Amino acid sequence: MGDYQPLQCDLHDYLEIACLYRYWLRIELRDGLAFDAQAFTTHSRRNIDGSLEEFLEVRVDDASRELRLDRLRAITPLSAQALFARVVLDAAG
């Protein structure tokens, strides 16, 4: 998948809010795929070479899925009470 490109800190905050409130999100990936899922948590993982990758864990159809943060293009909360609207996470998005 290539070298991990960290997400800007201010953009990471939106993911944390989504997880805190367990928002249902429309998730757009950089490869063009889009789907709805419930935000659950973020976490990081250190690779064998010592590099760090960050992930968003979501729930889709009662199953967990990990999404590497640099694969995300945008997130849009599906709740009318959400604290933010669509957020573009990828500069190309």
C-alpha angles and dihedrals in degrees: 000000000000136000115335116249111205119232118243111263095239090054091047088060091066090057090050091052091048090052094044091055094033091234121191105235139195099227120202117195127206090245090062098258116133129186142153121253141154116254111235113164146326125232142164132228129200116223125220089262090055096253118135127230126188126214140192112219114210136176119234122173092344092307130107120236128187118216120192105232095231089060091062118100099178145339128212122189112229094205120096088217094056118135092226140026129223112334121198108215098177119067089219092053 
